[in-house]
Amino acid sequence: MARYFNGREIELLAPAGTFDIFKEVVQSGCDAVYLGGPVLNMRMMRKGYNLSHEEIVEALDIAHRLDKKVYITVNNLFSEEDVEEAREYLRFLDSVRPDALIVQDMSVLELIREMGLSLEVHSSVMMNVHNLEMIYALRDLGVTRVVTSREMDLQTAKLLGQRSGMELEYFMHGDMCSVHGANCYFSSQVFGMSSNRGKCMKPCRWDYRVKKDGYVFPAEYPLAVKDMYMYEHIPELIESGITSFKIEGRMRDKEFMVTLVNSYGDAIDRYIDDPVGFERTVDSKLLYQNRKRDFSTAYAFGKPGLSNINRRYEGTGKFYSTGKVFSTPTAERELSQERVTLLRERMAQAGQKRHSKPELAVRVNNMEQARMVLAQGVDILHLPGDVFEPDRPFTKREIQELGTLKGDTKIYLGMPRMMTELHFDQYDQLLNGERLPIDGLLVTNLGAIRRYKTTGYPMIGDSNLNVYNHLSAGFYAGYGLNKLTVSPEMTLEHFTTFAARCEQPLEVVVHGTPALMYMDHDLYENTEVMEPIAQEDNLYVSNEVLVLKTDKGENPVYRDQHGRCHLLFAKELCYLPMLQEMSGLGIASFRIEGATYTVEQLRDIIISYQHALQGLNQNDELLGGLKPVYAGYTLGALQFN
């Protein structure tokens, strides 16, 4: 089965969560089906879902006899244990010949190359592909199709598709996320359940209060987005050059999915048959009456703002068919002496790699902080690509001034987490002119690595590359990175086994309030268009900072110069008591995320870490006298085994 419009192939891609659902969906109006096997995919939370090896074999036979395609999701991040399991699984998949794999972790590409397999690969939405350089990089690596970032509008997709010649896949219906793909760490930090490993506990569906400027604003579910709905915009999807129109729903029931796929399939066929006389709304009422949430076109036609939020009703955080709640508001765990002792023992047992004293790195947000960091003689200064308001980005003149003050400190210039073509244009001009007095770049995406690896500036990979295993680390090292930042989602066992196996220099974020969520959705808009309903001061940050509050705590949200929001820890991450043991694992540098501190607060934190690294602290006291600035200290994902 194939559909064509003006000679271009169009694919309607449907999900199937179980073999029973697959048998019905594949007979419906779709051209292809995507599904998960028994391991290593992003829908591992629900018992009885996903297909066995035997069911995959039968599903491929059924689909191919119908002239339809099947794509297998191998799309979560791999731990070291998962890497070994993946070898066997990929051999099986290579033998049964699915039409493609949908992948997130770069280790899959490394395994396919290493094992000499001939599996076709599509990049998952969890790769968060959002610029032309990323598409070029993936094309160079043999990827044949890219699932675009959820935040990509159709006109940008059209441009990138035309310029790259790559097949693009685009979500057209279903459950969406308010956070950029693979940039949500909330679930892993609070529950030890990684959203990038198929175990998200849906904190985005909690009932929050929004507070700012001493007021409370009426935004009950400010992160809970509506379901994507593009049924009435088939013409615009086709005109954009999108190859594959993707429906989300591997957790949804059979009857719902068949109805949905048939409605979209019928609409596509009617448009192909009679584009001028096409009626957009034939099944609109049917789909609306059977919706799980209200509908939105999300980012397809530009930034949607609060119209993308599901305010009328939410049924919040529930499995679609069972009504079971994923999670309720939960506080970050407090740092405890017992857990610290266990962590130190486990790391000491695993640590055999220490070669030299690790360096201390600090990421700042403004010039006052940067000057202080240099005055303190810190080893590495990271200048951010995303600067929290009201501070502004570092100017060229300021970077040059810091260069005259740097002494033995190495300065790395960071880049935005999400880089548009405009950002590349700006950084091209900055980096290709006169040599900056910096020691390298802190890069955030595969496209930036490809673009700037020949500039002569050494590169460090930032934490949002989500490096979780030694194969992924080896891939990035081979692609041009000199050092990698460890994924913030690593639990204790995953961290120790990864550090022991990884041959590349590693940086670990050890202190501060790093971002748990990174989003284009502007939470500050709630305070700009709504009238407050109560008065209440923030507990730990100034009233000028927006916070999301539940009965379990307050998470500050900072907006950067690009208008994107960063939701941070309520407590401060703190690994101060374990630096010696982490050093034994071969960690090359420890990073303090300093953006939200005053200069005086940040100086005290730096001094405590410098003393610990110099052996002056000796861990006689758990934190060497360091006191939290915010709601307390946490060990983040290292709380969990």
C-alpha positions in Angstrom: 0.0 0.0 0.0 1.3 3.4 -0.9 -0.1 6.9 -1.2 1.2 9.7 -3.5 0.5 13.4 -3.9 2.2 15.1 -6.9 4.6 12.2 -7.1 5.6 12.4 -3.4 5.0 9.4 -1.2 2.9 10.0 1.9 2.8 7.6 4.8 0.2 7.3 7.6 2.1 5.8 10.5 0.0 4.2 13.3 1.0 2.8 16.7 0.3 -0.6 18.2 0.9 -1.4 21.8 0.1 -5.2 21.8 -0.1 -7.9 19.1 -3.9 -7.9 19.5 -4.0 -4.2 18.7 -1.5 -4.6 15.9 -3.7 -7.2 14.1 -6.5 -4.7 14.0 -4.5 -1.5 13.3 -2.6 -3.0 10.4 -5.9 -3.8 8.7 -7.0 -0.2 9.1 -6.2 2.8 6.9 -2.5 3.1 7.7 0.5 2.5 5.5 2.9 1.5 8.3 2.8 0.5 12.0 5.4 1.1 14.7 5.6 -1.1 17.8 7.9 -2.1 20.6 9.5 -5.5 21.3 10.0 -7.0 24.8 13.0 -4.8 25.7 14.7 -1.4 25.2 11.8 0.8 24.2 10.1 3.9 25.5 6.9 2.1 26.6 8.1 -0.3 29.3 5.8 0.8 32.1 2.6 -1.1 31.3 2.4 -4.9 32.0 1.2 -6.9 29.0 2.2 -4.3 26.4 4.8 -4.6 23.7 5.4 -7.7 21.5 7.4 -10.9 22.0 10.0 -12.1 19.5 7.5 -14.5 18.1 4.8 -11.9 17.8 7.2 -9.5 16.0 8.0 -12.3 13.4 4.3 -12.8 12.8 3.5 -9.1 12.7 6.2 -8.6 10.0 4.7 -11.4 8.0 1.1 -10.0 8.3 2.2 -6.4 7.4 4.4 -7.4 4.4 1.6 -9.5 2.9 -0.6 -6.4 3.1 2.3 -4.4 1.5 2.6 -2.4 4.7 5.7 -1.6 6.7 6.7 -2.2 10.4 9.1 -0.1 12.4 10.5 -1.4 15.7 11.1 1.1 18.5 14.5 0.5 20.1 14.3 4.1 21.4 15.4 4.4 25.0 18.8 5.2 26.6 20.9 2.2 27.2 22.8 1.4 30.5 25.9 -0.8 30.3 23.7 -3.8 31.0 21.3 -2.8 28.2 24.2 -2.6 25.8 24.9 -6.3 26.2 21.2 -7.1 25.9 21.0 -5.0 22.8 23.6 -7.0 21.0 21.4 -10.1 21.1 18.2 -8.2 20.4 19.7 -6.5 17.3 20.9 -9.8 16.0 17.4 -11.1 16.2 16.0 -7.9 14.5 18.5 -8.1 11.8 17.4 -11.7 11.1 13.7 -10.9 10.8 14.1 -7.7 8.7 11.8 -5.0 10.0 11.5 -2.0 7.7 13.4 0.2 10.1 14.4 0.7 13.8 13.4 4.0 15.6 16.3 4.8 17.9 17.4 7.4 20.4 20.8 6.2 21.8 23.9 6.6 19.6 25.1 3.3 20.9 22.6 1.6 18.5 24.4 3.1 15.5 27.7 2.0 17.0 26.4 -1.6 17.6 25.0 -1.8 14.1 28.3 -0.7 12.6 30.4 -2.9 15.0 28.3 -6.0 14.3 28.1 -5.5 10.6 24.2 -5.5 10.6 22.1 -4.1 7.8 19.3 -2.6 9.7 17.7 0.7 8.5 17.5 3.4 11.2 15.2 6.3 11.8 16.0 8.8 14.5 13.5 9.0 17.3 11.8 12.2 18.5 13.9 11.6 21.6 17.0 12.7 19.6 15.3 16.1 19.5 16.4 16.9 15.9 15.8 20.6 15.4 18.3 22.0 13.0 19.8 21.3 9.6 23.3 20.4 10.9 21.8 17.6 13.1 20.0 16.2 10.0 23.2 16.3 8.0 25.1 14.5 10.8 22.5 11.8 11.0 22.4 11.4 7.3 26.2 11.0 7.3 25.8 8.3 9.9 23.4 6.3 7.7 20.1 7.4 9.3 17.4 7.5 6.5 14.6 9.3 8.3 14.3 11.9 11.0 11.4 12.3 13.4 11.4 16.0 14.0 11.4 17.8 17.4 7.9 18.2 18.7 8.5 22.0 18.8 9.2 22.3 15.0 6.7 24.2 13.0 5.7 23.0 9.5 7.5 25.8 7.6 10.7 25.0 9.4 10.2 21.3 8.6 9.6 22.2 5.0 12.9 24.2 4.8 14.9 21.5 6.5 13.4 18.8 4.4 14.0 20.6 1.1 17.6 21.6 2.0 18.6 18.2 3.4 16.7 15.8 1.1 16.0 13.7 4.2 12.7 12.0 4.9 10.9 13.7 7.8 8.4 12.2 10.1 6.0 14.5 12.1 3.6 13.9 14.9 0.0 14.6 13.8 -2.1 13.3 16.6 -1.9 12.2 20.2 -0.3 12.8 23.6 2.4 15.4 23.5 5.0 16.6 26.1 5.5 20.2 27.2 9.3 19.6 27.5 11.8 19.2 24.7 12.5 15.6 23.8 15.1 13.9 26.1 15.3 17.2 28.1 13.1 16.1 31.0 14.8 14.7 34.1 12.1 15.3 36.7 10.9 11.7 36.9 14.4 10.3 37.3 15.4 12.8 40.0 12.3 12.3 42.1 11.5 8.6 41.5 14.6 7.1 39.9 12.4 6.4 36.9 13.9 7.9 33.7 11.6 9.4 31.2 14.4 8.8 28.6 14.4 5.1 29.5 10.7 4.5 29.0 9.6 4.9 32.7 8.2 8.4 33.0 6.0 9.1 36.0 4.4 12.1 34.4 5.2 15.0 36.8 4.0 17.3 34.0 0.5 16.2 34.8 0.5 17.3 38.4 -1.7 20.0 39.8 0.6 23.0 40.4 0.1 26.5 41.6 1.9 29.2 39.7 3.5 32.0 41.9 5.3 35.1 41.0 5.7 38.7 42.4 3.9 37.6 45.6 0.8 36.4 43.9 -0.8 33.1 43.0 -2.2 32.6 39.5 -5.0 30.3 38.4 -3.1 27.7 36.4 -4.1 24.3 37.8 -2.2 22.1 35.3 0.3 24.5 33.7 2.5 21.8 32.1 -0.3 19.5 30.9 -0.5 20.0 27.2 -3.5 19.1 25.0 -3.4 16.3 22.6 -2.0 17.0 19.1 -4.7 17.3 16.5 -3.9 17.8 12.8 -7.0 16.2 11.2 -8.2 19.4 9.7 -4.8 20.3 8.4 -3.9 17.4 6.1 -3.3 19.9 3.2 -0.7 21.8 5.2 1.1 18.7 6.3 1.4 17.4 2.7 2.4 20.8 1.4 5.2 20.9 3.9 6.9 17.9 2.3 6.5 15.7 5.4 6.9 12.0 4.4 5.4 10.3 7.3 2.4 11.4 9.4 2.7 9.9 12.8 0.0 9.1 15.3 1.0 8.7 19.0 -0.7 6.0 21.0 1.1 2.8 21.9 -0.7 2.9 25.2 -4.1 3.4 23.8 -6.9 0.8 23.3 -7.8 -1.0 20.1 -11.2 0.5 19.3 -10.0 4.0 19.8 -6.9 3.5 17.7 -8.7 1.9 14.8 -11.3 4.7 14.6 -8.6 7.3 14.7 -6.4 5.7 12.0 -9.4 5.2 9.7 -10.5 8.8 10.1 -7.0 10.1 9.2 -6.6 7.6 6.4 -9.9 8.5 4.9 -9.0 12.3 5.1 -5.7 11.7 3.3 -7.3 9.7 0.6 -10.1 12.2 0.1 -7.5 15.0 -0.2 -5.4 13.1 -2.7 -8.5 12.3 -4.8 -9.9 15.8 -4.8 -7.6 18.5 -3.2 -9.6 21.5 -4.4 -12.9 20.2 -3.2 -11.5 18.6 0.0 -13.7 19.0 3.1 -11.6 19.3 6.2 -14.1 18.5 8.9 -15.9 15.3 7.9 -14.9 13.3 11.1 -14.1 16.3 13.3 -17.0 15.8 15.6 -16.4 12.0 15.9 -12.7 12.6 16.9 -13.6 15.3 19.3 -16.3 13.3 21.0 -13.8 10.4 21.5 -10.9 12.5 22.6 -8.8 11.7 25.6 -8.0 15.4 26.1 -8.9 18.6 24.3 -7.1 19.3 21.1 -4.3 21.6 19.9 -2.2 22.0 16.7 0.8 22.4 19.1 3.8 24.0 17.3 2.7 23.2 13.8 1.8 26.8 13.0 4.0 28.6 15.5 4.5 28.9 19.2 1.0 28.1 20.7 1.3 29.7 24.1 -1.3 28.9 26.7 -3.7 27.7 24.1 -1.7 24.4 24.2 -2.5 23.8 27.8 -5.3 21.4 28.8 -7.2 23.6 31.2 -10.8 22.4 30.8 -10.2 18.9 32.1 -7.2 16.8 32.5 -7.8 13.3 33.9 -4.3 14.0 35.0 -1.4 11.6 34.8 -3.4 8.5 34.1 -2.9 5.4 32.0 -5.4 5.8 29.2 -7.1 2.4 29.5 -6.8 1.6 33.2 -7.3 4.9 35.0 -4.3 4.2 37.1 -2.4 7.4 38.1 1.3 7.5 37.2 2.3 9.5 40.2 1.2 12.2 42.7 3.3 15.2 43.8 6.4 14.0 45.4 9.3 15.8 47.1 13.0 15.3 46.1 14.6 13.1 48.6 16.8 14.7 51.3 20.5 14.0 51.3 21.1 11.5 54.2 24.2 10.3 56.0 23.1 6.7 55.4 22.8 7.1 51.7 26.1 9.0 51.5 27.9 6.2 53.3 26.5 3.6 51.0 27.4 5.7 47.9 31.0 6.2 49.1 31.4 2.5 49.8 30.0 1.4 46.4 32.1 4.0 44.5 35.2 3.0 46.5 34.7 -0.6 45.5 34.3 0.3 41.9 37.0 3.0 41.7 40.3 1.9 40.2 41.0 4.5 37.6 42.2 7.7 39.4 45.2 9.1 37.5 45.3 12.8 38.4 43.5 15.3 40.6 40.1 16.2 39.0 39.4 19.8 38.0 36.7 22.1 39.3 34.3 23.7 36.8 31.7 26.3 37.4 28.9 27.5 35.0 27.9 31.1 35.7 25.2 33.4 34.5 26.8 36.9 34.4 30.0 38.8 34.4 30.1 39.5 38.2 30.0 35.7 38.8 32.6 35.1 36.1 35.1 37.6 37.5 34.7 36.0 40.9 35.2 32.5 39.6 38.5 33.6 37.9 39.6 35.4 41.0 39.1 32.1 43.0 41.4 30.3 40.6 38.8 27.7 39.5 40.1 25.4 36.8 37.3 25.7 34.3 34.8 28.5 33.7 31.7 27.7 31.6 29.9 30.6 30.0 26.3 29.7 29.2 24.5 29.6 25.9 21.2 30.0 27.8 21.4 32.9 30.1 18.7 33.3 32.8 16.8 36.7 32.8 17.3 39.4 33.9 21.0 38.8 32.9 21.9 39.1 29.3 24.2 37.0 27.1 27.9 37.5 27.3 29.1 40.0 24.7 32.2 39.6 22.6 33.9 42.4 24.5 33.1 40.7 27.9 34.5 37.4 26.6 37.7 39.3 25.6 37.8 40.9 29.0 37.6 37.5 30.8 40.4 36.3 28.5 42.7 38.9 30.0 41.8 37.9 33.5 41.7 34.1 33.1 45.2 33.2 34.2 45.4 29.4 34.4 41.6 29.0 34.2 40.2 27.4 31.0 37.1 29.2 29.6 34.5 27.3 27.6 31.8 29.1 25.6 28.5 27.3 25.8 25.7 27.1 23.2 21.9 27.1 23.6 20.4 23.7 24.1 18.2 24.2 21.1 20.0 25.8 18.2 18.0 27.1 15.2 19.5 28.2 11.9 19.6 31.7 13.3 21.8 30.6 16.3 24.2 28.8 13.9 24.4 32.0 11.8 25.3 34.0 15.0 27.9 31.5 16.3 29.4 31.2 12.8 30.1 34.9 12.8 31.5 34.9 16.3 33.7 31.8 16.0 35.0 32.2 12.4 36.3 35.8 13.0 39.2 36.7 15.1 40.3 34.0 17.6 38.4 34.3 20.9 40.5 34.0 24.1 38.6 30.8 25.1 39.9 27.3 25.5 36.9 25.5 23.9 33.2 25.1 23.4 30.5 23.5 25.5 28.3 21.9 22.9 24.7 20.8 23.3 23.7 19.0 20.1 25.0 16.7 17.4 24.7 19.5 14.8 26.9 21.9 16.7 29.6 19.2 17.0 29.5 18.6 13.3 29.5 22.4 12.5 32.4 23.4 14.8 34.7 20.4 15.0 37.0 22.0 12.4 37.2 25.4 14.0 40.2 24.4 16.2 38.3 24.9 19.5 38.3 21.8 21.7 34.8 20.7 22.6 33.1 19.3 25.7 29.7 17.6 25.4 27.1 19.1 27.8 24.8 17.0 30.0 21.8 17.1 27.7 23.6 14.8 25.1 22.5 12.1 27.6 25.6 10.0 27.4 24.6 6.9 29.4 27.0 4.1 28.2 30.5 3.7 27.0 29.5 3.0 23.4 27.7 6.3 23.2 30.7 8.0 24.8 33.0 6.4 22.3 30.8 7.6 19.5 30.9 11.2 20.6 34.6 11.0 21.2 35.1 9.7 17.7 33.0 12.5 16.4 35.1 15.2 17.9 34.5 15.7 21.7 37.4 15.8 24.1 35.3 15.4 27.2 31.7 14.4 28.0 29.3 15.4 30.7 27.6 12.4 32.4 23.8 12.0 31.9 22.1 13.5 35.0 19.7 10.5 35.1 22.3 8.0 36.2 21.4 5.9 39.2 24.2 4.6 41.5 24.7 1.2 39.7 24.5 2.8 36.2 27.0 5.5 37.2 29.6 3.2 38.7 29.5 0.7 35.9 29.6 3.4 33.2 32.5 5.3 34.8 34.4 2.1 35.2 34.0 1.2 31.5 34.2 4.6 29.9 37.7 5.5 28.4 36.9 9.1 27.7 37.3 12.0 30.2 34.1 12.7 32.0 32.6 15.8 33.8 29.9 15.4 36.4 27.5 18.0 37.7 28.0 17.8 41.5 26.3 20.9 42.9 23.6 23.4 42.2 20.1 23.5 40.7 20.4 22.1 37.2 17.4 22.1 34.9 14.9 19.3 35.4 12.8 20.5 32.4 13.7 22.6 29.4 10.8 23.9 27.3 9.7 26.4 24.7 6.4 26.6 26.6 6.5 29.9 28.4 5.2 29.5 32.0 5.6 33.2 32.6 2.7 33.9 30.3 0.4 32.7 33.1 1.4 35.7 35.1 1.1 38.1 32.2 -2.4 37.4 31.0 -4.2 36.2 34.1 -5.4 38.0 37.2 -4.0 36.7 40.5 -6.3 34.8 42.9 -4.3 35.1 46.1 -1.2 36.5 47.7 1.8 34.3 48.7 5.5 34.9 48.8 8.0 32.4 47.4 9.8 30.4 50.1 13.3 30.1 48.8 13.8 32.4 45.8 12.9 36.0 45.3 9.4 36.9 44.3 10.6 38.0 40.8 11.2 34.3 40.0 8.3 32.2 39.0 7.8 29.0 40.9 5.6 25.9 40.4 4.3 24.9 43.8 2.7 21.7 45.1 2.1 20.6 48.7 5.6 18.9 48.4 7.7 21.8 47.5 8.4 24.7 45.1 10.4 24.5 41.9 11.8 27.7 40.5 11.5 28.4 36.8 13.9 30.7 35.0 13.3 32.1 31.5 16.4 32.6 29.3 17.2 35.1 26.6 15.5 33.0 23.9 12.2 32.9 25.9 12.6 29.3 26.9 11.9 28.1 30.4 14.1 26.0 32.7 12.4 24.3 35.6 15.0 23.6 38.3 15.4 21.5 41.4 13.6 22.6 44.5 16.5 21.3 46.5 20.2 21.7 45.6 22.1 18.8 44.2 25.1 18.2 46.4 27.8 15.5 45.9 30.4 17.3 48.2 30.8 14.3 50.6 31.7 11.9 47.8 34.3 13.8 45.8 37.2 11.5 46.8 35.3 8.4 45.8 34.1 9.9 42.6 37.7 10.9 41.8 38.6 7.2 42.2 36.2 6.5 39.3 38.4 8.6 37.0 36.1 11.6 36.8 38.1 14.4 35.1 36.1 17.4 36.4 33.4 18.3 38.7 30.9 21.0 37.8 29.0 23.5 39.9 25.9 24.9 38.3 26.1 28.4 39.7 23.6 30.4 37.7 21.0 31.0 40.4 23.4 32.0 43.2 24.5 35.4 44.4 28.3 36.0 44.0 28.8 35.5 47.8 26.8 32.3 47.9 28.7 30.9 44.9 32.0 31.9 46.4 31.3 29.9 49.6 30.3 26.8 47.5 33.4 27.0 45.4 35.6 27.3 48.5 34.0 24.2 50.0 34.6 22.2 46.9 38.2 23.5 46.5 38.9 22.5 50.1 37.4 19.0 49.5 39.5 18.5 46.4 42.6 19.6 48.2 42.0 17.1 50.9 41.4 19.8 53.5 37.9 18.7 54.3 38.6 15.0 55.0 34.8 14.5 55.3 34.9 14.7 59.1 31.6 16.6 58.8 29.1 15.5 56.1 29.1 18.8 54.3 32.1 20.5 55.8 29.9 23.3 57.2 28.3 24.2 53.9 24.7 25.3 54.4 21.9 25.0 51.7 20.7 28.2 50.0 17.4 26.7 49.0 15.1 24.0 50.3 17.8 21.6 51.3 20.2 19.1 49.6 19.5 16.1 47.5 21.5 13.4 45.7 19.2 13.5 42.7 19.3 10.2 40.7 22.1 8.8 42.8 19.5 8.3 45.5 18.4 5.2 43.5 20.1 1.9 42.7 
